[in-house]
Amino acid sequence: MASKVLMPSLNLNYVAFPAATDNLPQSHSFGQVCLPKKTGISSSRESVIANNSVVTRPEAMASTAPTAVAKSSSILAHFWREVQGSNNWEDLVEPLHPLLRKEIIRYGEFVAACYKAFDLDPNSKRYLNCKFGKKRMLKEVGMENSGYQLTKYIYATPDVNIPTQNEASCGRWIGYVAVSSDDAVKKLGRRDVLITFRGTVTNHEWIANFMSSLTPARLDPHNPRPEVKVESGFLSLYTSDETDSKFGLESCREQLLSEVSRLINKFKGEELSITLAGHSMGSALALLLAYDITELGLNKTHSDQDQTPVTVFSFGGPRVGNSGFKQRCEELGVKVLRIVNTNDPITKLPGVLFNENFRVFGRRYELPWSCSCYAHVGVELALVFFNVQNPSCVHDLETYISLLKWPKRVQIQKEGIVLLNKARELILSAQNYNINLQWKEAAINMVNMVIQSQRT
């Protein structure tokens, strides 16, 4: 059963993002809400990240001083396997350990880089592709000091046609493969092969998302495993190619397996990890790839007893397969940490009704149709946030990252608004005593303006 931890419950009917004075908000694709660089979130209760519960892992990460940053790198080098889920994040999720939180944010920013680099200008020659070349992409999105080097861009081709549109269903840039540098290896404790995926943007991808029928994955040619089923749209996006065209692209799957195999061989003998991170539809592709790598045994060394860990960090991801797929991922040792907003509808799809909660009667008896029910894979880290004025924020990757990045601002922001509301009540109470204060109206207006600024 998946572990779950609840983050701040935002029941003030808004998420407050303080206005930036020097920079205009940067908008991102997939319905992303425009956010300033610095964000804060109003909450009705303290974040579990900031509580004083005992954490069983090393706790030197609470400080943000330079010495603490150096210590965090040292700690990560020794405990990276636990952070990657070797023990299914036991004692790290509830309460959320600062070291794990830092790594979740780091991988989330690698995914956010996909959105920042994605070209949405219809007049551009790079429309629906990456705006930058591999050598300078991370620098252009502000991640030149990330410690990773890009090795390959990944393209996906949805096998769907939209009769009302002239746009062809051709391959679009969907993510990238990167590997940690020699300097980063010392901090991480291993060579990290990273694959990231963006979420849904094009119309063809949206159509693929709604192809919610289950179909056998059949990714292992030596053992089809018909009981392992996945959503047909995600599988199509993962396996479709352009072989009908003379210069067509290989499938997303072929591109990825080829590059991952190359990097594993290149760094043979080193301690390796394979990390996959994605948002929304990208989370589904990340999980499919993780299953594919382990099912084919690409992560195994010469000894079957030792294998390279494969970990998925899923941000706002949907269900991908049935209970057979979930069980097989667990057997293969795929580790999945699902970062989920409980108000995000995408995380409840597909299988709103027929899912892991519907397949067992009385928690004891497996129902006959359980093999046709969707099931989430892995450990869940539950966040809670909502914005009445902009409901799209519930699925916004930047909001996910912001809530994890600045947990202490949640309580500070709330306390500030409570104090301002009390100030307004105190000024208004002057009316009860028939006190004619010339500054009363001006003071009320000032307090109202400050409160409103906290909500915009």
N, C-alpha and C positions, 0 to 999 in steps of 0.2 A: 504494500500500500504506500502510496506516495506521501512523503513528508510535506508538510505545509506550514508556512509561517505568514501571518497577516501583517502587512505594513500599514501605514497610516490610513485611517478611514476618513475620507474627505466628505463630510456631510454638511459643509457650509454652502453647498450649491455652487461652489466655484473653486477653481484652482488659481491662485494669485501669482502672476508672473510680473515682478517689478520691472518697470520700464527702464530700458538702457538709455543713457544720455548720449553716449558717444557712437553707438552702433545701431544701425537699423536691423530689425529682425531678419533672420535668414530663413527662407522658406524651403521646404524639402518636398520630395515627391511622395506619392501614395497617400494623399490626403493629410500630409503632415501639417500640424498647426504651426503658424509662424511664432518662433520663440526668440527672445533675446539670448545673448550668450550666457548671461547669468540669470538663473531662474530660482524661484522659491515656491513652495507649495503650502497652502494653508491647510491645517488639519485640526480635527477635534480631539486628537489624542497624541501622545508621544510615540515616536517611531520605535519599533522594537530594536532597531539598530542602535539607538542611543540609550537603551536601558542598561541597568547595572547588573544584569544577570551574569552568573559566572560562566565564562567561556573556557572550554577544556583545551583549546589549542593555544599556542603562544599569543600573548596579548600585547606585544610591544607596538602594535599598529594603531593604537588609539590616537597618537600624536601625529601632527602633520609637519613637524619640524624636520629639517634636513637629516638629522641623525636618525629620526624614526623612519624616514624614507629609505635610508641605507640599511637599517635593520630589517625593513620589510622585504627588501631584495634578498637579504641573507636568509630570512625565514622561508621565503618562497622557494629558494634553491633546495632547502631540506624537506619541505612539506608539499612540494608541487603535486605529488601523486594524490594526496588527500584533497587538495584544492580541485584537482581534475576529476574527483569522484571515485577514487579507488574503494572507499568505504561508503559509497552512496551519500556522501556529505553528512554522515552521522556527526552530530554535535557541532556542525558548522552552519546549519541552516536556521536552527531555532535555539538560541538567538543567532542572527546572521553574523558570522565572524567578519571582522573588518578586513582581513586578508582576502577572504572569498569575495566580499563586496567589491574590493578594489579590482580583482580580476574580472568580475562580471562587468563592471564599468569599462574596463580596458577592452574587453572583447566586444562590448556593445558599441564602443566608439569605432572599432574597425568596421562594424556593420554600417554604422552611420556614414562612414566614408564612402560607401557605395552610393548612397543617396546624394551626397554632396558632389560626387564626381559624375553623376548621371546627367546626360545632356537632354533636356526637355524642350529645347528651342527647335520648333519645326523648320526654321530657316537655316539651321546649322547643318554642315556636312556630317557631323557626328551625331545627328539626331537619334535618340534612343540607344546611344552607345556611350562609352566613357569619353569624357572631354579631354583627357590627358593620356600621354604615353605612360607605360609601366614605370619607367625610371623616375618620373617626377610626380606621379599621381599622389603618393602619400604627402609629399611636400606641399602640393597645391591645396590639399585639404587640411593642412596644419598638423600633419602627423609625421614630419620628417625625423623626429627623434623617437619614433616608436620602437626602433630596434629591429624592424622587419624589412625584408626586401621582397618586392613583388617578383614572382617568377612566371605567372601566366594569367591572362584574362580568360574568363569563362563566358560562353554564350549558350543560350537555350532557345529552342524552337518549339513553340506550342503547335501540336498537330490538330489545329482547329481552323475553320474558315468562317468568316462572317460575311454572308451574302450581300449585306447592305453596304459594305465598305470595300473600297478598291485596294486598301492597304494589304500587302501580302503578309502571310504568316511566316516571316523569316527570323533568323536568329538575332537575338538582342543581347546586349551585354547584361549579365546578371550577377557578376561577382568576380572574385579573383583568388588566386593562390599566392601565399607569401610564406617565407621561412625566416626564422629568427637569425640575426647576425651572430658572429662569434662573440662580440661583446655582450649581447643579450643572453647568450647561452649561459654565461657566468652568473647572471642575475636570476634567470629562470630555472637553472639547474638541469636543463636539457635543451635539445634542439626542438623547437616547436614548429610543426608544419600547420599552417593556418589556412582554412578555406572559409570565405564569407560569402553570403548571398543577400541581396536586397529583397524587398517585398514586391507585391504586385503593382505594376504601373500601366502596362499596355492593355488594350481591350482584349486581345487574344489571351493574355494571362488571366484576366478576370473570368473569361469563359472557361478556361481550364480549371480555375478554382471551384467553379460550380458544377463540374462533372463529378458528382459526389458518389457515384456507384463504385463498389469495391470490385477489384479485379486481382487475380493472382499476380504477385510480383515477378516470379520466375526469373530472377536475376542470376541464379547459379545454374549454369548449363548442365551440370552433373547431377543436380538434385533440385527439380523444379519447386518442390514444396507447395503444392496447390492450396494448402490450408493457410499459407501466409499471404494475406491480401492487403492491398493498399488502395488509396483513392485514385481512380483512373486518370483524373486530370493532372495530378502531381506526377504520376508515373509517365504520362505522355510528355510532359514538359522535360522530364529527366532523360527519357530515352529516344525522343524523336530527333531525326537528323534531316539533312538536306541532300541526301545522296541522289535525288532525282536531278539535281542541278550539277553541272560540270564542275563548278568551283564551290559546291555547297559545303556547309559546315558538318563536322562530325556531331554526334549527339552530345549533349551536356555530359552524359555519363562517360562516354568514350574520352572526352577531353580531360575529365577529372581523374579517371582511373589511370590514364596514361601519365599524367603529371605527378600524381601521388606515388605511383610505382617508381617513377624516375627519381624523385626526391628521397624515397626510402632507400633506394640502391645507392644514391650519391652519398648519403650520410650513414651508410651501413657501418655498424660498429659503435656508433654514438648512441647515447641515451636519447630516445625520441618520444614525442607525443604528437598525436594528430588531433587538432582542435577544429571543430566546425561550429560556425556561428551564423545565425540568420534571423531575420525579422519577418513575421507573417508567413507568406508563401515561401520565403527563403528558409525559414525554419523547417518547413516540410522537406525541401530539397536537401538541407543539411542532414536530416535524419535518414532520408533515403540513401544518401551517400555513405553515412556511417554504417548503416546496415549492409550496404553493398560491399564495402571494404572488408568488413569482418566476415561476412558470409563467404567471400572469395578467399579469405585468409591472407590478404595482402599485408596485414599488420603482424603476421606471425614471423618469428625468426626461424632459424634452422631448427631450433628446439620448439616443439609445440607447447611446451610448458611456459615459455616466455613469449609475450606479445606486446607490441606497442599499444599503449592505452589510446582509445578513441573516445572523445568527449564532445558532446553537443551542448552549446549554450543557446537556448531557444528563447527569443523575445517575442511575446505575443503570437505564438505559433498555434496553428489548428491541429486537430487530430489528423493522423496520417494513414493509419491502417487499423486492422481489426485486432481482436485479442490474440490471434495466432501470430501476428506481426509483433505485437508487444512481447509476447512470451519468447519469441525467437531472438529479439534484440537483447533481452535479459540473459538468455542462454549464451549469446555470443560476447557478452561483457560490454555492450555499448552503454555508456553512461550519458544520461541526459538530464540537464538541469533546466527546467522550464520556468522562466520568469514571466509571470502572468498577472495582468490586472483583472481582478474579479469582475469588473464591469465591462471588460472587452468582449464583444460578441464573437469576434473571430476565434477566440480560444475555445469557444463552445461549439465550433463547427469543424467538420461535418458531424452528423450524429447528434443533433440536439436532443432527440428522444431516445434513439437506440444507441446507447453508449455503454461504457464500463459500469455505470451505475444501474443499468437496466438488465444486465445479463445474468444476475444471480438473484434467486428468490430467497428471502430471509437470510441472506448472507451465507447460505449453506448449499443450495441446490442450483446447479448450472442449468439454465434454460436451453431448450433445443435450438433457439435461434442465436445463441451467444456468439457463434462464429461469424455472424453477419453484423455484429455490433462494433462500432468504432471504439477505440480505446487509446487514451493518452499513454505515453511512455515516459518513465523517469520520475524524478523528484520535482515537486512543485514549490516554487517560492512565490507566494501570493502577495501582490500589491493591491492597494485599494485607492483609486482616485477617479474623479469625475468632474466635468466642467459643463454646467448647464448652458452657458453662453456659447460653448464650442464643443459639442459632444464628440467630435472627431479626435479629441485629445486622448480618449480612452485607448486608442490603438496607436498613438503617436510614439515612435521610438525615442525621440528626444525627451518626452515626458517620462518614459520609463527610466532613462538614464539620469535625468535630473533628480528624480525622487530618490534614487540610490546615491547620487553624488553629493547631495546636500541634505542629509537627513535631519541635521540639527536645526536647519532653517524652518522646518515644518513647525516645530514647537515655538520657536522665536516669533515666526510670522503670526501664529495664532494668538500668542500672548500680547503682541502689539495691537492687534485689532480689538481684543477684549479691553485693553487699557483705553483705547480711543473711544470705544462705545461707552465706557464708564464716564469718560470726560464729557461726552455729549449729554449723557443723562444728568450729570451734575449741573451742567449749564442750563438745561431745560428745566430742572427743578427750581430754578430761580423764579419761574413764573408762579409757583405755588405760594411764594412769599410776597408776591406783588412788588418785587424788586425791579426798578426800572434802570437796567444797566445799559448804557449806550453801546458798550462793546459786545453785548450778548449776541446779537445777530451776526456780527462779524466773526466771533469766536465759533459759533455753530457752523457757519459756512466753511471756516478753515478746517475744522475737524471732519466735516463731511467730505471735503476735497481730499484730505489725507487718506480717509478710509476708502474712498473711491479709487485713489491711485493704487492702493494695495490690491484692488480687485481687477485691475486692467493690465 
